[in-house]
Amino acid sequence: MSEPRNDPPPPYQPPSLVHIVDDVPELSRHDENTPGPVLLVSLSGFLDAGNAAGLAVDHLLASSDGRVVASFELDGFYDYRARRPPMTFVEDHYEGYTAPRLVVRAMTDQRGTPYLLLHGPEPDTHWEAFTRAVRRVVEHFGVRLTVSMGSVPMAVPHTRPVMVTNHATRSDLLVAENIWQGVIAIPSSAQALLELRMGEWGLDALGFVAHVPHYVAQVDFPAAAAKLVECVESVAGLEWSISELNEAAGRRDAEISEQVSESEEVRAVVAGLEQQYDAISPVSADGSGLPIAEARDLPTADELGAEFERFLADLDPGDPGEQGGDGDAGFR
């Protein structure tokens, strides 16, 4: 009778937080003359005032029959109690459950150029593990550039071109100089941490944050979505038609203008924001840059809140799902 073996247990292997498809021929044709794909990133829930990034992602998804090539184990970093997924209850039983998904899709633009799109809810926990998982995706597919999209509420009027702030892991990746001096402390996000870590790893990454009028940050603002897509086109070598977004932006602008016209107080606030916007100097013709203006007698935060609380109460959000993001649009 042989002696029982007392082999040591195998070393602990943490569960993989991302599952990557190995055979993706449309993404494996890059070489020295053909660079790897671009990875676009948009995580819903925080940097998405006016649902701008969400609308941009929806537009891209409607433009291409993409397929999932990487899937994240969302159970590892999703707070189900904070953001409860929807279920369907039919008479006397549960029938459906819409599970949240965080995936990378292989997509093509309108010219057939392949790219990757990472989209889904922002992780609630384990941000560092998430960034390492994304790094695996980047290295597996030979991603040459990562571009993120986001939006924040700002004291800007809806009657002026959408401004953006651009940021990058290297200064030569920037497309414009931001009109911003000094250092500010801001709430962090998984998306921002990802760009920070990629810079530390020597990987190229940049991003665009659209400025959404704070008084419409809780409803869809398609003009900012169109601006984000344009910005991505300028750095990624990709191309899409944004006519549908522009048409939606026109309809939203008409709706906002109608509501504004009915309140003298709101018109005064918008006029003050226009003065501040127009005082920015210098500002590029395409509206890029962060709005910083000379000191003016503008409404206080309390005055703005009181007037626009009434304004938002009257603004019709339209169809179900028109509300920005998942209720977390912008800073909280």
C-alpha angles and dihedrals in degrees: 000000000000121000115255112258119240099197114171115254116261115265115271113266114198113226115266113253094202133042114204127198110235101202109061103139095177089063099042100068098089123116137148091303096038112049123212125266128283118246116217116201130199121161115188126220107055120023092046112095111169087013085269098148091040091053090048091052092047089051092052092047090052090051098056140035095231128176132215112258099166131027127191123220094241093186086074096065112010124106103216093184093055094046107023112199116231123261132189121234116193116193098296109357145049110255110169141026124190105209118204114248133201109190146154115230129198105229140171130217123228091280093052096255110151123233139157127247122200110193141153138086121335111255113255095204141015095041093166091053089049093053091050090050091052089049088058089055092048093050095041094056097034093241110195098193137012118209123188129199127207144145137211134192112257138174093261130123125246089227095072133066115281113262125212137198115217126203134177146174089247128034093228089063092063117104098200141012113257116231093234132115126191135011128296133187112233134178109270126235136193088245093055092045090052091057091046093052093045089056090052089051092052094250121138115244137156138166147195128224116195120213111233121192103258093226092064098035092114096056131058114283106188095180089070091048091053090049092052092052090050090051092050090050090054094060107023103054089236130126137205137164111249098184092115092052091048091050090050089048090054092052092048092048091052091051093049092046091052092053093045092051091059095061124058090195093053091047089055092051093048090048089054091051090049090054090051092047093048091049092063111115127216106015127159120248092245092059097250119150138064116285110249116157141175117274113282137168097263129163117276122247090257092052091048091049094050095049097043094044086068091041094054091046088061098041110102109224091203122210124020109278091032091114112100118269118315096321094285098093113158129342119338 
